[in-house]
Amino acid sequence: MTEAIRPLIAGNWKMNGLKSALGEFEAMIAGAGALAGKADLLVCPPATLIAGFADKALGSKLAVGAQDCHARASGAHTGDLSAEMLADAGASAIIVGHSERRADHGETDAIVRQKAEAAWRAGLVAIVCIGETQKQRDAGQTLDICGRQLAGSLPDGATAANLVVAYEPVWAIGTGLTPTPKDVEQVHRFIRGVLTDRFKAEGGKIRILYGGSVKPSNAAELMAVTDVNGALVGGASLKATDFLAIAEAC
């Protein structure tokens, strides 16, 4: 953990959650107040729940975000949602470039960059995801892949106020597997170097999250790693007890 940077614990609910999940979200709101002095908390539910969750969280210490957006503000794009629409629903941040979007929808670095720019256009924070596959890791390409994704996915003009970078090794997402703290430190140190080289002093303030099978049992160890400024949590963010326990690890 980098002491000067306020941690962010972000929950990505992915394609999970119905209106009946409001009780879990309310429990997160109740627990967020006690953690507000130590970390920022964000939950990114499915788009169908954003407006309702944002209304419920109004005035609390728990923010609501979105999982994706279209690059354009409006137009003939059936089924898509613009960053402006998500902001209007109450989102304060948007996850872009998640490996599941890159794999399932063929999103390139250029598309991810356009979506990050769209988030900024709407006044929202872009949480840009990067990470290598098992095959790439086995080939010793982790830093090359992460460097390429950073170069192609991050727009110019990034600041600590509008950008968060999330390192999520693809092979660790939902598998129960996690890199060693040493491996995480190596990648996060590399990301920090790329950010400072490109964005100078501002790059030293941008939050870098670790994601990939983060859970209460390993959160403290991961959050203690240098240049880990929080977590992007998947399945464990669906339960208030687990999500809040991970936040407490900060």
Phi and psi in degrees as GROMACS dihedral restraints (atoms count N, CA, C in turn):
[ dihedral_restraints ]
;  ai    aj    ak    al  type     phi  dphi    fc
    3     4     5     6     1   -90.4    20    10
    4     5     6     7     1   114.1    20    10
    6     7     8     9     1   -58.2    20    10
    7     8     9    10     1   -37.1    20    10
    9    10    11    12     1   -75.9    20    10
   10    11    12    13     1   -11.4    20    10
   12    13    14    15     1  -105.5    20    10
   13    14    15    16     1   126.4    20    10
   15    16    17    18     1   -70.2    20    10
   16    17    18    19     1   125.8    20    10
   18    19    20    21     1   -67.4    20    10
   19    20    21    22     1   154.1    20    10
   21    22    23    24     1  -127.0    20    10
   22    23    24    25     1   126.4    20    10
   24    25    26    27     1  -110.8    20    10
   25    26    27    28     1   111.8    20    10
   27    28    29    30     1  -114.4    20    10
   28    29    30    31     1   132.1    20    10
   30    31    32    33     1  -103.1    20    10
   31    32    33    34     1   126.4    20    10
   33    34    35    36     1  -106.8    20    10
   34    35    36    37     1   105.2    20    10
   36    37    38    39     1   -77.1    20    10
   37    38    39    40     1   -12.1    20    10
   39    40    41    42     1    54.3    20    10
   40    41    42    43     1  -145.6    20    10
   42    43    44    45     1   -90.5    20    10
   43    44    45    46     1    61.0    20    10
   45    46    47    48     1  -138.0    20    10
   46    47    48    49     1   142.2    20    10
   48    49    50    51     1   115.4    20    10
   49    50    51    52     1   126.6    20    10
   51    52    53    54     1  -118.7    20    10
   52    53    54    55     1   179.6    20    10
   54    55    56    57     1   -57.2    20    10
   55    56    57    58     1   -26.1    20    10
   57    58    59    60     1   -66.6    20    10
   58    59    60    61     1   -12.6    20    10
   60    61    62    63     1   -80.6    20    10
   61    62    63    64     1     0.1    20    10
   63    64    65    66     1   -58.3    20    10
   64    65    66    67     1   -34.2    20    10
   66    67    68    69     1   -60.7    20    10
   67    68    69    70     1   -42.6    20    10
   69    70    71    72     1   -63.4    20    10
   70    71    72    73     1   -40.9    20    10
   72    73    74    75     1   -65.4    20    10
   73    74    75    76     1   -40.8    20    10
   75    76    77    78     1   -62.5    20    10
   76    77    78    79     1   -36.3    20    10
   78    79    80    81     1   -66.0    20    10
   79    80    81    82     1   -34.4    20    10
   81    82    83    84     1   -67.1    20    10
   82    83    84    85     1   -41.4    20    10
   84    85    86    87     1   -59.3    20    10
   85    86    87    88     1   -44.1    20    10
   87    88    89    90     1   -62.7    20    10
   88    89    90    91     1   -35.9    20    10
   90    91    92    93     1   -85.3    20    10
   91    92    93    94     1   -18.9    20    10
   93    94    95    96     1   -67.6    20    10
   94    95    96    97     1   -31.9    20    10
   96    97    98    99     1   -58.1    20    10
   97    98    99   100     1   -41.2    20    10
   99   100   101   102     1   -70.7    20    10
  100   101   102   103     1   -19.4    20    10
  102   103   104   105     1  -100.3    20    10
  103   104   105   106     1    -5.2    20    10
  105   106   107   108     1   -60.2    20    10
  106   107   108   109     1   -28.2    20    10
  108   109   110   111     1   -76.1    20    10
  109   110   111   112     1   -10.4    20    10
  111   112   113   114     1  -114.8    20    10
  112   113   114   115     1   -29.7    20    10
  114   115   116   117     1  -157.5    20    10
  115   116   117   118     1   159.5    20    10
  117   118   119   120     1   -93.7    20    10
  118   119   120   121     1   140.5    20    10
  120   121   122   123     1  -119.5    20    10
  121   122   123   124     1   137.2    20    10
  123   124   125   126     1  -140.4    20    10
  124   125   126   127     1   136.4    20    10
  126   127   128   129     1  -122.0    20    10
  127   128   129   130     1   130.4    20    10
  129   130   131   132     1  -113.7    20    10
  130   131   132   133     1    92.1    20    10
  132   133   134   135     1   -85.1    20    10
  133   134   135   136     1   178.5    20    10
  135   136   137   138     1   -59.4    20    10
  136   137   138   139     1   154.7    20    10
  138   139   140   141     1   -57.7    20    10
  139   140   141   142     1   -29.5    20    10
  141   142   143   144     1   -64.8    20    10
  142   143   144   145     1   -20.2    20    10
  144   145   146   147     1  -105.6    20    10
  145   146   147   148     1    -7.3    20    10
  147   148   149   150     1   -58.9    20    10
  148   149   150   151     1   -51.2    20    10
  150   151   152   153     1   -62.2    20    10
  151   152   153   154     1   -45.1    20    10
  153   154   155   156     1   -64.9    20    10
  154   155   156   157     1   -42.1    20    10
  156   157   158   159     1   -67.0    20    10
  157   158   159   160     1   -40.3    20    10
  159   160   161   162     1   -64.1    20    10
  160   161   162   163     1   -39.6    20    10
  162   163   164   165     1   -62.9    20    10
  163   164   165   166     1   -43.1    20    10
  165   166   167   168     1   -67.6    20    10
  166   167   168   169     1   -33.6    20    10
  168   169   170   171     1   -86.4    20    10
  169   170   171   172     1    -3.6    20    10
  171   172   173   174     1   -55.2    20    10
  172   173   174   175     1   126.5    20    10
  174   175   176   177     1    83.7    20    10
  175   176   177   178     1    -1.7    20    10
  177   178   179   180     1   -95.1    20    10
  178   179   180   181     1  -176.0    20    10
  180   181   182   183     1   -99.7    20    10
  181   182   183   184     1    15.3    20    10
  183   184   185   186     1  -116.2    20    10
  184   185   186   187     1   121.8    20    10
  186   187   188   189     1   -94.7    20    10
  187   188   189   190     1   160.8    20    10
  189   190   191   192     1  -120.3    20    10
  190   191   192   193     1   136.9    20    10
  192   193   194   195     1  -130.2    20    10
  193   194   195   196     1  -177.0    20    10
  195   196   197   198     1  -120.3    20    10
  196   197   198   199     1   165.5    20    10
  198   199   200   201     1  -100.0    20    10
  199   200   201   202     1   -11.6    20    10
  201   202   203   204     1  -174.5    20    10
  202   203   204   205     1   165.7    20    10
  204   205   206   207     1  -154.6    20    10
  205   206   207   208     1   165.3    20    10
  207   208   209   210     1   -85.4    20    10
  208   209   210   211     1   154.4    20    10
  210   211   212   213     1   -72.4    20    10
  211   212   213   214     1   -25.0    20    10
  213   214   215   216     1   -94.9    20    10
  214   215   216   217     1   157.6    20    10
  216   217   218   219     1   -77.9    20    10
  217   218   219   220     1   -27.2    20    10
  219   220   221   222     1  -167.8    20    10
  220   221   222   223     1   174.0    20    10
  222   223   224   225     1   135.6    20    10
  223   224   225   226     1  -169.7    20    10
  225   226   227   228     1   -85.8    20    10
  226   227   228   229     1    76.1    20    10
  228   229   230   231     1  -133.6    20    10
  229   230   231   232     1    74.9    20    10
  231   232   233   234     1   -55.5    20    10
  232   233   234   235     1   129.7    20    10
  234   235   236   237     1    88.4    20    10
  235   236   237   238     1   -10.9    20    10
  237   238   239   240     1   -93.4    20    10
  238   239   240   241     1   162.4    20    10
  240   241   242   243     1  -128.1    20    10
  241   242   243   244     1   133.1    20    10
  243   244   245   246     1   -83.1    20    10
  244   245   246   247     1   162.2    20    10
  246   247   248   249     1   -61.9    20    10
  247   248   249   250     1   -35.3    20    10
  249   250   251   252     1   -64.0    20    10
  250   251   252   253     1   -39.2    20    10
  252   253   254   255     1   -64.5    20    10
  253   254   255   256     1   -41.1    20    10
  255   256   257   258     1   -68.3    20    10
  256   257   258   259     1   -38.3    20    10
  258   259   260   261     1   -63.7    20    10
  259   260   261   262     1   -40.0    20    10
  261   262   263   264     1   -64.0    20    10
  262   263   264   265     1   -30.6    20    10
  264   265   266   267     1   -78.4    20    10
  265   266   267   268     1   -14.0    20    10
  267   268   269   270     1   118.1    20    10
  268   269   270   271     1     4.4    20    10
  270   271   272   273     1   -73.0    20    10
  271   272   273   274     1   145.3    20    10
  273   274   275   276     1  -112.8    20    10
  274   275   276   277     1   -10.4    20    10
  276   277   278   279     1  -151.8    20    10
  277   278   279   280     1   160.1    20    10
  279   280   281   282     1  -135.9    20    10
  280   281   282   283     1   129.1    20    10
  282   283   284   285     1   -77.0    20    10
  283   284   285   286     1   129.6    20    10
  285   286   287   288     1  -132.3    20    10
  286   287   288   289     1   147.4    20    10
  288   289   290   291     1    76.7    20    10
  289   290   291   292     1    18.6    20    10
  291   292   293   294     1   -59.1    20    10
  292   293   294   295     1   146.5    20    10
  294   295   296   297     1   -58.0    20    10
  295   296   297   298     1   -30.1    20    10
  297   298   299   300     1   -70.3    20    10
  298   299   300   301     1   -31.2    20    10
  300   301   302   303     1   -73.0    20    10
  301   302   303   304     1   -41.8    20    10
  303   304   305   306     1   -63.0    20    10
  304   305   306   307     1   -40.5    20    10
  306   307   308   309     1   -81.2    20    10
  307   308   309   310     1   -48.4    20    10
  309   310   311   312     1   -76.3    20    10
  310   311   312   313     1   -28.3    20    10
  312   313   314   315     1  -119.9    20    10
  313   314   315   316     1     7.8    20    10
  315   316   317   318     1    63.8    20    10
  316   317   318   319     1    31.0    20    10
  318   319   320   321     1   -73.0    20    10
  319   320   321   322     1   125.7    20    10
  321   322   323   324     1   -89.4    20    10
  322   323   324   325     1   171.0    20    10
  324   325   326   327     1   -58.4    20    10
  325   326   327   328     1   -38.6    20    10
  327   328   329   330     1   -63.2    20    10
  328   329   330   331     1   -40.5    20    10
  330   331   332   333     1   -66.2    20    10
  331   332   333   334     1   -42.8    20    10
  333   334   335   336     1   -60.2    20    10
  334   335   336   337     1   -41.7    20    10
  336   337   338   339     1   -61.6    20    10
  337   338   339   340     1   -42.9    20    10
  339   340   341   342     1   -62.5    20    10
  340   341   342   343     1   -37.8    20    10
  342   343   344   345     1   -70.8    20    10
  343   344   345   346     1   -36.9    20    10
  345   346   347   348     1   -63.1    20    10
  346   347   348   349     1   -41.3    20    10
  348   349   350   351     1   -63.7    20    10
  349   350   351   352     1   -35.3    20    10
  351   352   353   354     1   -65.1    20    10
  352   353   354   355     1   -41.2    20    10
  354   355   356   357     1   -59.5    20    10
  355   356   357   358     1   -44.9    20    10
  357   358   359   360     1   -63.4    20    10
  358   359   360   361     1   -40.7    20    10
  360   361   362   363     1   -57.3    20    10
  361   362   363   364     1   -34.9    20    10
  363   364   365   366     1   -88.1    20    10
  364   365   366   367     1     4.1    20    10
  366   367   368   369     1    79.6    20    10
  367   368   369   370     1    21.1    20    10
  369   370   371   372     1  -109.3    20    10
  370   371   372   373     1   162.2    20    10
  372   373   374   375     1   -82.3    20    10
  373   374   375   376     1   135.2    20    10
  375   376   377   378     1   -97.3    20    10
  376   377   378   379     1   123.7    20    10
  378   379   380   381     1  -102.5    20    10
  379   380   381   382     1   101.2    20    10
  381   382   383   384     1   -93.9    20    10
  382   383   384   385     1   123.4    20    10
  384   385   386   387     1   -97.6    20    10
  385   386   387   388     1   140.5    20    10
  387   388   389   390     1  -138.4    20    10
  388   389   390   391     1   164.6    20    10
  390   391   392   393     1   159.9    20    10
  391   392   393   394     1   155.9    20    10
  393   394   395   396     1  -101.6    20    10
  394   395   396   397     1   157.7    20    10
  396   397   398   399     1   -83.9    20    10
  397   398   399   400     1   171.0    20    10
  399   400   401   402     1   -61.9    20    10
  400   401   402   403     1   -41.9    20    10
  402   403   404   405     1   -61.8    20    10
  403   404   405   406     1   -42.8    20    10
  405   406   407   408     1   -67.2    20    10
  406   407   408   409     1   -38.0    20    10
  408   409   410   411     1   -64.1    20    10
  409   410   411   412     1   -46.1    20    10
  411   412   413   414     1   -62.6    20    10
  412   413   414   415     1   -28.1    20    10
  414   415   416   417     1   -85.8    20    10
  415   416   417   418     1     2.8    20    10
  417   418   419   420     1    73.1    20    10
  418   419   420   421     1    27.1    20    10
  420   421   422   423     1  -103.5    20    10
  421   422   423   424     1    10.0    20    10
  423   424   425   426     1   -52.9    20    10
  424   425   426   427     1   -53.0    20    10
  426   427   428   429     1   -69.6    20    10
  427   428   429   430     1   -34.7    20    10
  429   430   431   432     1   -63.2    20    10
  430   431   432   433     1   -44.3    20    10
  432   433   434   435     1   -66.0    20    10
  433   434   435   436     1   -46.4    20    10
  435   436   437   438     1   -63.4    20    10
  436   437   438   439     1   -39.5    20    10
  438   439   440   441     1   -63.8    20    10
  439   440   441   442     1   -42.5    20    10
  441   442   443   444     1   -64.4    20    10
  442   443   444   445     1   -42.9    20    10
  444   445   446   447     1   -65.6    20    10
  445   446   447   448     1   -39.4    20    10
  447   448   449   450     1   -63.3    20    10
  448   449   450   451     1   -45.2    20    10
  450   451   452   453     1   -62.8    20    10
  451   452   453   454     1   -38.8    20    10
  453   454   455   456     1   -88.6    20    10
  454   455   456   457     1   -23.9    20    10
  456   457   458   459     1   -97.1    20    10
  457   458   459   460     1   -23.1    20    10
  459   460   461   462     1   -92.4    20    10
  460   461   462   463     1   125.6    20    10
  462   463   464   465     1   -72.3    20    10
  463   464   465   466     1   163.6    20    10
  465   466   467   468     1   -69.4    20    10
  466   467   468   469     1   156.0    20    10
  468   469   470   471     1    84.1    20    10
  469   470   471   472     1    18.9    20    10
  471   472   473   474     1   -69.0    20    10
  472   473   474   475     1   143.1    20    10
  474   475   476   477     1  -135.4    20    10
  475   476   477   478     1   169.0    20    10
  477   478   479   480     1   -65.7    20    10
  478   479   480   481     1   -19.6    20    10
  480   481   482   483     1   -85.1    20    10
  481   482   483   484     1   -22.0    20    10
  483   484   485   486     1  -119.1    20    10
  484   485   486   487     1    -3.9    20    10
  486   487   488   489     1  -134.3    20    10
  487   488   489   490     1   137.7    20    10
  489   490   491   492     1  -128.5    20    10
  490   491   492   493     1   137.2    20    10
  492   493   494   495     1  -107.1    20    10
  493   494   495   496     1   132.9    20    10
  495   496   497   498     1  -118.3    20    10
  496   497   498   499     1   119.2    20    10
  498   499   500   501     1   -91.2    20    10
  499   500   501   502     1   115.4    20    10
  501   502   503   504     1  -129.1    20    10
  502   503   504   505     1    96.1    20    10
  504   505   506   507     1   -58.3    20    10
  505   506   507   508     1   122.7    20    10
  507   508   509   510     1   -57.1    20    10
  508   509   510   511     1   -37.2    20    10
  510   511   512   513     1   -70.1    20    10
  511   512   513   514     1   -13.0    20    10
  513   514   515   516     1   -99.4    20    10
  514   515   516   517     1   -10.3    20    10
  516   517   518   519     1   -75.2    20    10
  517   518   519   520     1   115.2    20    10
  519   520   521   522     1    72.2    20    10
  520   521   522   523     1     8.1    20    10
  522   523   524   525     1   -99.1    20    10
  523   524   525   526     1   -15.0    20    10
  525   526   527   528     1    85.7    20    10
  526   527   528   529     1    -6.4    20    10
  528   529   530   531     1   -91.2    20    10
  529   530   531   532     1   144.7    20    10
  531   532   533   534     1  -138.7    20    10
  532   533   534   535     1   149.5    20    10
  534   535   536   537     1   -65.8    20    10
  535   536   537   538     1   163.9    20    10
  537   538   539   540     1   -71.2    20    10
  538   539   540   541     1   156.1    20    10
  540   541   542   543     1   -53.5    20    10
  541   542   543   544     1   -35.2    20    10
  543   544   545   546     1   -63.8    20    10
  544   545   546   547     1   -42.4    20    10
  546   547   548   549     1   -65.4    20    10
  547   548   549   550     1   -42.9    20    10
  549   550   551   552     1   -61.8    20    10
  550   551   552   553     1   -43.0    20    10
  552   553   554   555     1   -61.8    20    10
  553   554   555   556     1   -40.9    20    10
  555   556   557   558     1   -60.2    20    10
  556   557   558   559     1   -46.0    20    10
  558   559   560   561     1   -70.4    20    10
  559   560   561   562     1   -42.8    20    10
  561   562   563   564     1   -66.8    20    10
  562   563   564   565     1   -36.0    20    10
  564   565   566   567     1   -63.6    20    10
  565   566   567   568     1   -40.0    20    10
  567   568   569   570     1   -63.4    20    10
  568   569   570   571     1   -45.5    20    10
  570   571   572   573     1   -61.0    20    10
  571   572   573   574     1   -43.5    20    10
  573   574   575   576     1   -60.3    20    10
  574   575   576   577     1   -40.3    20    10
  576   577   578   579     1   -63.4    20    10
  577   578   579   580     1   -41.6    20    10
  579   580   581   582     1   -63.3    20    10
  580   581   582   583     1   -42.9    20    10
  582   583   584   585     1   -65.2    20    10
  583   584   585   586     1   -42.3    20    10
  585   586   587   588     1   -72.6    20    10
  586   587   588   589     1   -34.4    20    10
  588   589   590   591     1   -62.5    20    10
  589   590   591   592     1   -39.4    20    10
  591   592   593   594     1   -87.7    20    10
  592   593   594   595     1   -41.0    20    10
  594   595   596   597     1  -111.1    20    10
  595   596   597   598     1     8.4    20    10
  597   598   599   600     1    58.1    20    10
  598   599   600   601     1  -134.8    20    10
  600   601   602   603     1   -59.4    20    10
  601   602   603   604     1   -35.2    20    10
  603   604   605   606     1   -64.1    20    10
  604   605   606   607     1   -32.3    20    10
  606   607   608   609     1   -64.9    20    10
  607   608   609   610     1   -21.9    20    10
  609   610   611   612     1   -79.3    20    10
  610   611   612   613     1    -8.9    20    10
  612   613   614   615     1  -106.8    20    10
  613   614   615   616     1   -15.4    20    10
  615   616   617   618     1   -66.9    20    10
  616   617   618   619     1   133.4    20    10
  618   619   620   621     1   -75.0    20    10
  619   620   621   622     1   135.6    20    10
  621   622   623   624     1  -116.7    20    10
  622   623   624   625     1   115.4    20    10
  624   625   626   627     1   -97.0    20    10
  625   626   627   628     1   150.0    20    10
  627   628   629   630     1  -102.8    20    10
  628   629   630   631     1   137.4    20    10
  630   631   632   633     1  -136.6    20    10
  631   632   633   634     1   154.9    20    10
  633   634   635   636     1   127.0    20    10
  634   635   636   637     1    88.9    20    10
  636   637   638   639     1    58.3    20    10
  637   638   639   640     1    41.6    20    10
  639   640   641   642     1   -77.6    20    10
  640   641   642   643     1   131.5    20    10
  642   643   644   645     1  -147.2    20    10
  643   644   645   646     1   168.1    20    10
  645   646   647   648     1   -55.2    20    10
  646   647   648   649     1   -32.3    20    10
  648   649   650   651     1   -73.7    20    10
  649   650   651   652     1   -22.0    20    10
  651   652   653   654     1  -119.6    20    10
  652   653   654   655     1    -0.5    20    10
  654   655   656   657     1   -63.0    20    10
  655   656   657   658     1   -45.1    20    10
  657   658   659   660     1   -60.5    20    10
  658   659   660   661     1   -42.4    20    10
  660   661   662   663     1   -64.1    20    10
  661   662   663   664     1   -42.8    20    10
  663   664   665   666     1   -70.3    20    10
  664   665   666   667     1   -40.1    20    10
  666   667   668   669     1   -70.2    20    10
  667   668   669   670     1   -17.1    20    10
  669   670   671   672     1   -82.4    20    10
  670   671   672   673     1    -8.6    20    10
  672   673   674   675     1   -73.8    20    10
  673   674   675   676     1   138.6    20    10
  675   676   677   678     1   -58.1    20    10
  676   677   678   679     1   136.8    20    10
  678   679   680   681     1    69.1    20    10
  679   680   681   682     1    13.0    20    10
  681   682   683   684     1   -96.2    20    10
  682   683   684   685     1   113.1    20    10
  684   685   686   687     1  -109.1    20    10
  685   686   687   688     1    27.6    20    10
  687   688   689   690     1   136.9    20    10
  688   689   690   691     1  -167.0    20    10
  690   691   692   693     1  -140.8    20    10
  691   692   693   694     1   146.7    20    10
  693   694   695   696     1  -105.7    20    10
  694   695   696   697     1   109.9    20    10
  696   697   698   699     1  -104.5    20    10
  697   698   699   700     1   132.9    20    10
  699   700   701   702     1   -93.6    20    10
  700   701   702   703     1  -107.3    20    10
  702   703   704   705     1   -55.3    20    10
  703   704   705   706     1   -35.4    20    10
  705   706   707   708     1   -69.2    20    10
  706   707   708   709     1   -12.3    20    10
  708   709   710   711     1   -84.8    20    10
  709   710   711   712     1    -3.1    20    10
  711   712   713   714     1   -80.2    20    10
  712   713   714   715     1   -18.5    20    10
  714   715   716   717     1  -113.2    20    10
  715   716   717   718     1   127.9    20    10
  717   718   719   720     1   -57.9    20    10
  718   719   720   721     1   -42.4    20    10
  720   721   722   723     1   -61.6    20    10
  721   722   723   724     1   -42.3    20    10
  723   724   725   726     1   -70.7    20    10
  724   725   726   727     1   -44.8    20    10
  726   727   728   729     1   -62.4    20    10
  727   728   729   730     1   -45.7    20    10
  729   730   731   732     1   -68.7    20    10
  730   731   732   733     1   -32.9    20    10
  732   733   734   735     1   -66.2    20    10
  733   734   735   736     1   -38.2    20    10
  735   736   737   738     1   -65.5    20    10
  736   737   738   739     1   -42.2    20    10
  738   739   740   741     1   -62.1    20    10
  739   740   741   742     1   -37.9    20    10
  741   742   743   744     1   -65.1    20    10
  742   743   744   745     1   -21.9    20    10
  744   745   746   747     1   -66.0    20    10
  745   746   747   748     1   -16.3    20    10
